[in-house]
Amino acid sequence: MGQSLLAAILYHQRVYQSQIAVSWGWCGLHFPACVRSSHATQDQILNEIQKGPTLMKTSARSVQVRLLIVAWQFGFMVLFLAILLAGPVPAQESWSWPEKPKNLQVLPKDWPGSRLQPVMTGFTRALGVRCSYCHKGEEGKPLSTYDFAPDENPNKNRAREMYRMLGSINDHLKNIQPSGDQRVNMWCQTCHRGRPRPTTLEEELGEQYRKNGVESALDYYADLKQKYYGRGPYDFGENALNNLGYEVMKKDPTGAVLVLRLNAEEFPQSGNVWDSLAEAYMKSGNLKEAEEYYQKALARDATDQNAKDMLAKLKEPKEK
């Protein structure tokens, strides 16, 4: 293998060397005689090339076009050698849907793989997951390495119960007079919308805060917004961060300031977010900032009675 590969490289080197000589001359350049020779040594070639070729009588535009073609020929040769050195590409392991799927408990047991395929594909798209979310297999590995029958992954039983629940809901919907020209059809996508768990943004942020703290929750908010904003799964209005801020404020007013300040940056025209931020500053003991932000809240919503009351309270003389 090694000798044949070396012979192939040497052969293509000589072919390419002769092509370069022809191409150089075709570009209107005199190529050194030693370089045109297939017996020239490397030192001879480098020495002559350093002297530089001389232009024949031809237009600069013509030379540019021809040089581009030479460059393309060079790139093609490099690509060819790279493929030659890489060797054969191993064939991908094939996998196809089984004719008789195993361990079907909720879906009809006599379904063939062709009937099962669109349902499984619908599950993955509705939840934004892949096969390994419910089945035994490693993400990124061929499906031929998966074992789809076992129940050891708890998500599989969760999926079965959700499917049973779905059937029950659709049965109840038949008893409701449709409000439109067609009856509403419940499916996984109705609630999940591309997420494994059909939670609200407020629930997601609250859970992240309780597990990992304020800064982690804010980082998670940024990640979710980048991934889902404009797609519908979450409501990125002011209420999610505002409610998170009040949850944090119960134990950590300073942490609540971080949350509510971000909300004010996201929704600077809302009087309510400035009112909430002012309250966080007030509870953290920063009365000067509290007064400033209550003023901002009132400037955006002149009917904000809470801001008026808090400003009046802040202006009351302090007891000595």
C-alpha angles and dihedrals in degrees: 000000000000095000094046091048091050091049091051092050093049091048093052090044090059092044091050092046090056091046091053091052092051093043093048091053091044088056088060096261130126106234114208114260094233090057092052088056115090089212097058117124122236092248091053092051094048092046092053095043091053088059087060130227124271123235120241121215102288137119121273090233092055091049091051093051093047093047089054090055090050089051089051090052090051092050091049091053092050090050091049092052091047091054090046092052094044093062127207120339112238114243117251116249108253124228131181135181110273119250090226112029116208131232099015105168106161101022118065110284093222094058113125122222091260090061094043095051100072092046094051091044089052091053093052094048095046092051098034092235139117134233094277090065090079106008136066107263144095120261112249094024122112116273088239087073093056125099105211100179104068121093097209093112105082091211089071092062090043088055091050092052091047089052091052090048090051091055091049092051093050090050090054092047089062088068092057121086106239115247092206138041090275133041116253112254117209116215135156091268091059091075108011100050094185098324129107091225120039095222130143122249090250091055092048093050093045092052092048091049093050091049103040111008139251101305092049090051091052092048089050090051090055091049093049092047092052092049103039110020110128094012099091107240094108136032105232093188123127096271097074096060092035092057091044089052092056092048090053091044092065091071106009118033091174090054089048089057089061092052097044094043088057089050091052090052090050094047108024094161095058115098092199095062092053090048090053092047090051090053091052091051090048093052091047089056098251099127096167092058090043092056092048094053095043085056090052090050091051092047089058096040116026091187094061099123093179091058090050092050094047092049090051089050092050091052094052113112113262117243114248 
